[in-house]
């Protein structure tokens, strides 16, 4: 019995192992190890106010994302893929910002100083976590804070990769449905597919077999997006609520409008 207790104590005291981050930004992929990133010349300790994942102020050792995205241009499109299949679609321009306003950082979990678990019985946000200082200045969505990041890749834009997501091509570029499509890419595509299109492995398809606008009344769908647990409660729920600060009422209407439009454009995978 004593031997078992000692063995368990040793397991609990074993530090986290180092990890690696894969960057695929062009012809020459780059792999960063935890130790390399912690010693990066631009690494510094930053404080994040009201961290999206931890719901409180947090301090991290972090490197500016702009310092890691070598050769990336502002009009490039990137995808950050997490260990659990979360795939955040990210415009490069905000990530490259080094001036005033929202700034992106790669927080690095030091194996010798592990971060706290996200909740009881769960893991931390490490080994790598994309965080933002002054996110309100850039209208940064919670979906642009991927944690457990394993790789960051330069990709073709979503519309080119997944034509099944596209609204009716007859609609003008500034049509509300196309504005809703842009919001869908920013806020939903990291977790959900639609018409089988998308890279996420996390949440259900939002059009096949049924679109949420087909089984939710408009008011309840909006309530669900604002606060999922207010309509459906279960311990392992992972969908975050989108407050009016993150998704203003007008944007929420545009997003629901896109979903309703796509209910009439089903394409089976």
C-alpha positions in Angstrom: 0.0 0.0 0.0 2.8 2.4 0.9 4.5 1.6 -2.3 1.4 2.5 -4.3 0.9 5.7 -2.4 4.5 6.7 -3.1 4.2 5.8 -6.8 1.0 7.9 -7.0 2.8 10.8 -5.4 5.7 10.5 -7.8 3.2 10.6 -10.8 1.5 13.7 -9.4 4.8 15.4 -8.9 6.2 14.6 -12.4 6.5 17.9 -14.3 4.8 18.5 -17.6 6.9 17.5 -20.6 8.0 20.0 -23.2 6.0 20.3 -26.4 6.5 21.5 -29.9 4.7 24.0 -32.1 4.6 23.4 -35.9 4.5 26.4 -38.1 3.7 25.8 -41.8 3.9 29.3 -43.3 5.6 28.6 -46.6 8.1 26.5 -48.3 10.2 25.9 -45.1 8.1 24.6 -42.1 9.5 25.5 -38.7 9.2 23.6 -35.4 9.6 25.4 -32.2 10.3 23.6 -28.9 9.0 24.9 -25.6 12.5 25.7 -24.3 13.3 27.6 -27.5 10.2 29.8 -27.2 10.7 30.5 -23.5 14.2 31.7 -24.4 13.1 33.7 -27.4 14.7 37.1 -27.5 11.3 38.8 -27.6 9.7 36.6 -24.8 8.3 38.6 -21.9 5.9 38.3 -19.1 2.5 39.8 -19.9 -0.8 40.2 -18.0 -4.1 39.3 -19.6 -7.1 41.0 -18.0 -10.1 38.8 -17.8 -8.6 35.9 -19.8 -11.2 34.4 -22.1 -10.5 30.8 -21.0 -9.7 31.2 -17.3 -12.3 34.0 -16.7 -9.8 35.9 -14.6 -6.6 37.9 -14.9 -3.6 35.7 -15.9 0.1 36.2 -16.3 2.0 34.4 -19.0 5.5 34.1 -20.5 4.7 35.0 -24.1 6.2 35.9 -27.5 4.5 38.4 -29.9 2.8 36.4 -32.7 4.3 38.8 -35.2 7.8 37.6 -34.2 6.9 34.0 -35.1 5.0 34.6 -38.4 8.1 35.1 -40.5 7.2 35.9 -44.2 3.5 36.2 -43.4 1.7 39.1 -45.1 -1.3 41.0 -43.8 -3.7 39.7 -46.4 -2.7 36.0 -45.7 -5.1 33.6 -44.1 -4.0 31.3 -41.2 -5.4 28.4 -39.3 -4.5 27.5 -35.8 -5.2 23.9 -35.0 -5.6 22.6 -31.4 -4.9 19.2 -30.0 -8.7 18.6 -29.6 -9.5 19.4 -33.2 -10.5 23.0 -32.7 -9.5 24.9 -35.9 -9.5 28.6 -35.6 -9.6 30.5 -38.9 -7.5 33.7 -38.5 -6.8 36.7 -40.7 -3.1 37.4 -40.6 -3.4 41.2 -40.3 -4.5 41.4 -36.6 -1.8 38.8 -35.7 0.9 40.9 -37.2 0.0 44.1 -35.4 2.8 45.5 -33.3 1.4 48.9 -32.5 -1.5 50.2 -30.4 -4.7 48.2 -30.2 -5.2 44.5 -30.0 -2.0 42.5 -30.0 -1.6 38.8 -30.4 0.8 36.7 -28.3 1.7 33.1 -28.1 1.7 32.2 -24.4 4.1 29.3 -23.5 3.5 26.9 -20.6 6.7 26.3 -18.7 6.8 22.6 -17.7 8.4 23.7 -14.5 5.6 26.1 -13.7 2.4 24.5 -15.2 -0.7 26.6 -15.6 -3.9 25.8 -13.6 -6.5 23.5 -15.1 -9.3 25.2 -17.1 -11.8 23.6 -14.7 -11.9 20.8 -12.2 -10.8 17.5 -13.8 -9.6 19.2 -17.0 -6.2 20.1 -18.4 -4.6 23.6 -18.7 -4.8 25.8 -21.7 -1.2 24.8 -22.6 1.2 23.9 -24.0 0.6 26.9 -26.3 -2.2 29.5 -26.1 -2.9 32.4 -28.4 -3.9 35.3 -26.2 -4.6 39.0 -26.8 -3.8 42.3 -25.0 -6.5 45.0 -25.5 -8.7 42.7 -27.5 -11.7 45.1 -27.4 -9.7 47.5 -29.6 -9.7 44.9 -32.4 -13.2 43.4 -31.9 -11.4 40.0 -31.1 -13.8 37.1 -30.8 -13.4 34.3 -28.1 -12.9 31.9 -31.0 -9.7 33.8 -31.8 -8.2 32.6 -28.5 -7.3 29.0 -29.4 -5.6 27.1 -26.6 -3.8 23.7 -26.7 -2.4 25.0 -30.1 -0.4 22.4 -31.9 0.2 24.0 -35.3 -0.4 27.2 -37.2 -0.7 27.0 -41.0 -1.0 29.4 -43.9 -4.1 28.4 -45.9 -6.2 29.5 -48.8 -9.2 31.6 -47.6 -12.2 29.7 -46.3 -14.4 30.6 -49.4 -11.8 29.0 -51.7 -11.3 25.9 -49.6 -15.0 25.2 -48.9 -17.3 26.4 -51.6 -20.2 24.5 -49.9 -20.2 27.3 -47.3 -20.9 30.0 -49.8 -24.2 31.9 -50.0 -26.0 32.4 -53.3 -23.4 33.9 -55.7 -26.0 36.2 -57.1 -26.0 38.2 -53.9 -23.9 41.4 -53.8 -20.7 41.4 -51.8 -22.3 43.8 -49.2 -25.5 41.8 -48.9 -26.4 41.1 -45.2 -26.1 37.4 -45.9 -22.5 37.8 -47.0 -21.8 39.9 -43.9 -23.3 37.0 -41.9 -21.0 34.6 -43.7 -18.0 36.6 -42.5 -19.3 36.5 -39.0 -19.9 32.7 -39.3 -16.2 32.2 -40.3 -15.0 34.3 -37.4 -17.3 32.9 -34.6 -18.5 29.5 -35.6 -16.2 27.7 -38.1 -13.6 26.9 -35.5 -16.0 24.3 -33.9 -18.6 23.6 -36.5 -18.9 22.5 -40.1 -21.7 23.4 -42.5 -22.7 21.2 -45.4 -19.9 18.9 -44.3 -17.4 21.7 -45.1 -14.8 22.9 -42.7 -11.8 21.5 -40.8 -13.2 21.5 -37.3 -13.6 18.2 -35.4 -15.4 19.7 -32.4 -19.1 20.5 -32.8 -22.0 19.3 -35.0 -22.7 20.3 -38.6 -25.0 23.3 -38.7 -26.9 22.4 -41.9 -26.9 18.6 -42.3 -29.2 17.0 -41.6 -31.0 20.1 -40.1 -30.1 23.8 -39.7 -30.7 25.3 -36.2 -33.1 27.8 -37.8 -35.3 24.8 -38.7 -35.7 23.6 -35.1 -35.2 26.7 -33.0 -37.5 29.7 -33.1 -35.6 32.8 -33.9 -35.7 34.1 -30.3 -34.6 30.8 -28.8 -31.7 30.5 -31.3 -30.4 33.9 -30.4 -30.8 33.0 -26.7 -28.9 29.8 -27.3 -26.0 31.6 -29.0 -25.9 34.2 -26.2 -26.1 31.6 -23.3 -26.2 27.9 -24.4 -26.6 26.6 -20.8 -29.8 28.7 -20.4 -31.5 26.3 -22.8 -29.6 23.1 -22.5 -27.5 22.1 -19.5 -25.0 19.3 -19.3 -21.7 19.0 -17.4 -19.5 18.6 -20.5 -21.0 21.5 -22.5 -18.2 23.3 -24.3 -19.9 26.0 -26.4 -19.2 29.4 -25.0 -21.8 32.1 -24.9 -21.4 35.2 -27.1 -22.1 38.3 -25.2 -23.4 41.5 -26.9 -19.9 42.9 -26.4 -18.4 40.2 -28.6 -21.3 39.8 -30.9 -23.6 42.9 -31.0 -27.3 42.4 -31.6 -27.0 43.6 -35.2 -24.2 41.1 -35.9 -26.2 38.3 -34.3 -29.1 39.1 -36.6 -26.7 38.9 -39.6 -25.3 35.6 -38.4 -28.8 34.0 -38.0 -29.7 35.4 -41.4 -26.8 33.6 -43.0 -27.8 30.3 -41.3 -31.4 30.7 -42.4 -30.2 31.4 -46.0 -28.0 28.2 -45.9 -30.9 26.1 -44.8 -32.1 26.5 -48.4 -28.7 25.6 -49.8 -28.0 22.1 -48.4 -25.3 20.0 -49.9 -24.9 16.6 -48.5 -21.3 15.7 -47.8 
